[in-house]
């Protein structure tokens, strides 16, 4: 866990960008279970894609580049690919979501020297922890609370999930998936 990853002014700029009406959010009705829970409001989230399959797909991408570079640096390798990076906004629905542990996709890209890492950067102080699980996908072995300007980086194979905020209005996180050469 890393606090104060960016200068406070940069984090404030990112908050301003994602809060601006020109920052286009897409409603995702089933963020974690791949189409099985579209009627479950706890699965609703808003997303803005910044990178998709190594392509910059947003006019705001450059503002988030330092966080992608940070993730690759912490992973301990040379950045060779950016499978996906997106902003997620989870709203307070007055409900807590169930256990939806998952690992991040694109695992077919891994080799002995190419490894996938996930970074999560918290833009705001909120409740709605990131939970980490044992291999059974049920037993919680750790958690990280959202704090503005905090980042975590971990192997993408690690089972994790998000909790919804129940005290704060929204939880804003940047989800980063990078491919690094560790040779």
C-alpha positions, -999 to +999 in steps of 0.1 A: +000+000+000+014+034-010+000+067+002+006+102-013+014+086-047+009+119-067+013+155-057-019+167-040-025+191-068-024+163-094-049+142-074-071+173-071-069+178-109-079+141-114-109+146-091-119+177-110-116+158-143-138+129-133-163+152-117-167+174-147-198+169-169-175+164-200-161+132-184-183+106-200-194+077-177-209+045-191-234+026-169-223-010-163-252-031-150-231-061-141-196-051-132-183-083-116-202-114-126-203-113-164-239-111-171-254-132-143-267-103-121-280-075-143-310-070-120-288-068-088-284-030-082-252-038-061-236-047-094-243-014-111-213+010-116-201+037-139-170+033-160-148+054-182-123+035-203-088+051-207-069+023-223-082-009-239-059-035-253-029-012-255-048+016-272-056+050-256-093+054-259-100+086-240-090+122-244-081+122-206-056+093-208-025+115-204-036+127-170-035+091-157-002+080-173+018+087-142-003+061-123+003+035-150+040+041-149+039+039-111+021+005-113+047-009-137+076+004-115+062-012-083+056-044-102+094-044-108+095-047-146+095-029-178+061-019-191+053-038-223+016-036-224-015-019-210-044-044-215-069-021-197-072+010-175-105+025-165-121+047-139-148+030-118-174+049-098-195+029-074-225+047-059-240+043-024-272+023-029-276+019+009-267-018+004-236-039+006-227-062-022-221-099-018-189-118-022-178-114-059-142-124-058-124-124-091-090-121-107-084-097-136-086-110-171-061-112-200-042-140-181-034-156-215-008-129-220+014-142-191+046-162-197+076-169-175+089-134-180+058-115-188+035-109-158+002-092-153-002-068-124-032-049-112-031-015-096-059+003-078-056+040-072-082+056-049-092+092-059-113+099-029-117+090+008-146+066+010-157+034+026-160+004+004-128-016+010-110-037-015-110-072-002-085-100-009-093-137-007-077-170-002-077-195-031-112-207-021-126-173-031-146-170+001-121-165+030-111-128+033-074-126+040-069-088+038-085-055+030-075-019+020-096+011+027-101+038+000-081+069+009-075+097-016-041+094-033-035+058-021-025+030-045-021-008-042-003-030-067-006-068-068-004-098-092-036-099-113-041-136-104-049-126-068-086-129-060-101-096-049-134-077-049-148-043-040-173-033-015-198-006-021-198+026-001-226+027+025-215+059+043-200+080+015-219+090-017-194+074-041-162+054-044-138+065-072-110+042-082-087+039-112-082+002-121-049-004-139-039-036-156-003-038-169+019-064-185+055-061-174+087-079-185+104-091-153+134-108-170 
